[in-house]
Amino acid sequence: MHKSVAAWGAALVLGGCAAPAIDTDQPEPALPQQWPQAAADAANADAALSQHWWRSFGSAELDSVVDRARIQSWSVAEAAARVRQAAARWNEAGASLLPEVSGGMNATRNKSLSGSGGVDAAQNRFAVSLSASYEVDFWGKNRAGRDAAQAVWKASVFDRDTVQLTVTAGAAQAWLHSVALHERVDIARLNLQSAERLVQLVESRARAGAASALELAQQKGLVASQRRSLLTLQQQALDAQTALATLLGQAGGAEVVTTSLLGLQMPAVGAGVPAQLLVRRPDIARAEAQLAAAQANVQVARAAMLPRLTLTGSVGAGDERWQRIFDNPLYALAAGLTAPIFDAGRLAAGNALAMAQREELLATYRKTIIEAFADVQLALHAVSGVQAQAQAQAEELAQAHKALSLAETRYRSGAESLLTLLDAQRTLYAAQDVAVQLRLAHLQAHVSLYKALGGGWDMAAAVGAGNGLNTQ
């Protein structure tokens, strides 16, 4: 009989303990060997991607905004709370590897009343007990459960870091947007003042009979259009301050002192080689940790289909007198073996569910890698593309300034029509506004590149800093 049980157990171990490989028809994603842009300098990547990358823009106000966002953001606070929850679950899962010990004390007093009114003597009983139970982890179910909880904890740590990186980049983007709107408002105000000054010129020419009422109406219409544009930009500036305040975890609007993007530095970012991205991005690490948890859950589900051996022991003592409670102690030892026989397919369904979840998270992991590479490539495209546009637009802006000056001079002398002057005003205003928007896009592209490259994130530091939450 003992040999039959041993053989049955060995067959179960060989057939059911090891988790099978993932069967999927999807091919492994092909990753590029290098980034298409020559600006991706691997030698400078480590130096450029510091954990305080926002300081490379050279703005004390931006530094302050980002630091406040990292501390005050409610999204980061939520993610940090999820890390503590996962740490508690990890501790809880690890407890199943150790025996469970409990103690008890009780005292009873019995006294019966007879139907005739007589009262029997009271009887007292005092008892103490100590019991322990332990499930022998033959098939590794409890260890796999602990490993799954640990992987979930790591995923929560990496998720918190992903949220913090998103909040950091979002705060930098919002601050840059707010500064750009300040600058665009100032440009719109100056152009409005210039248009109003030219209204006076047209009015003086109209009084002298050199300009018509139509020309005066056209110039006043341009003034009204530029005033409307100014009001629109002012509203957008207020909206941007509100959006920034939300990222900072505060109500109302966040005051932005900087009024121009011209004083900011344009940082040089080395993207390194594509393979480095796999260990730079916290969202990739999170997807990998989730996959590891799913793999451990498959082992838990398969081990649940196997027999369980539980050892229990207890020591107790009792007596009618408290002073003699330990005179006759008793102990008991027991071992119990239980195995599932019929559960209508519940355990098999649980195993199939765990395997399907693992396949899903494998697909999620691969998708996350592809999306991460796409993020970097898009950011590199934006950095190089916007820089080329800004260089071309600089000439456009210079010529717009020259055209307006010539148009105004020629209009004063009567050598040019008002239509040419109006067109020159619109062209200059549009060129000045586009120049600010292109500089904003260039700066924001660098922020996006920092974020896409992981923002100087370090996996070992992230896990090491969080290990203090676990007491195992």
Protein Blocks (a to p, Z undefined) as FASTA:
>chain_A
ZZmmmmmmmmmmmmmmpccddddfbdcddddfbdfbfklcfklmmmmmccklmlmnopak
lmmmmmmmmmmpmklmmmmmmmmmmmmmmmmmmmmmpccddddddddddddddfkopacd
ddddddddddddddddfkommmmmmmmmmmmmmmmmmmmmmmmmmmmmmmmmmmmmmmmm
mmmmmmmmmmmmmmmmmmmmmmmmmmnopacfklmmmmmmmmmmmmmmmmmmmmmmmmmm
mmmmmmnopghjdddfbfcfklpccddddebjfklmmmmpmklmmmmmmmmmmmmmmmmm
mmmmpccdddddddddddfbfklmmmmgcddddddddddfbgghmmmmmmmmmmmmmmmm
mmmmmmmmmmmmmmmmmmmmmmmmmmmmmmmmmmmmmmmmmmmmmmmmmmmnopacfklm
mmmmmmmmmmmmmmmmmmmmmmmmmmmmmmmnonopafklmmmmmmmmpcZZ
